[in-house]
């Protein structure tokens, strides 16, 4: 809960700084927004270790091959990075570029997901 409050504080400071600076130096305002966003991401990186270990425990408990974790984490990371990039494009007023970033992210996720789909199909076929 305190982490969320810290993140909210950084977000509010970033937004207020962006609003104040945007009136005189819009290019600097964009940099402030990006810097605040990156700071928030850095603040949550520690929380990721518990999520990763939870996934690892689930995979071990269920007997699913843990090598599937790598593409799973890549897919999650690609999704978040894609959304982050698209939001930056949206904030800069380039919504058409943001749409292309989202489309590209979806295609990359599909490519990374192919080994998982193949493994699931193999598991289903072996059961039948």
C-alpha positions, 0 to 999 in steps of 0.5 A: 500500500505504501508503494502505491502511495509513493507511486501516486505521489511521483505521478502527481508531481510529474503531472503538476510539473508537466502542466506548469512547464507545458505553458512555456516549454512544451518540449521539456514538459514531454521529457518531464512526463517520460522521466516521471513514467520511467521513475514509476517503472523503476519503483515497481521493479522490486515487486516483479521478483515476487511475481516471477517467483510466484509464477515459477512456483505455479509452474513447478507445482503443476508440472508444466515445463519451466522453460515456458516461463521465458516466453511468458515473461517476454510476452508480458514485458512486450505488452507493457513496453508497447503500451508505454510507448504507445501512451508516449506517442498519444501524449505527444499527439501522434495517435496514428503512430501509437496505433502502429506501435500497438499493432507491432507489439501485438505481432511481436507477442504473437511471434513470441507466443508460438512456442507456447501454443506449440507446447500446449497443442503437443500436450493436448495431442498427447492426452488424446 
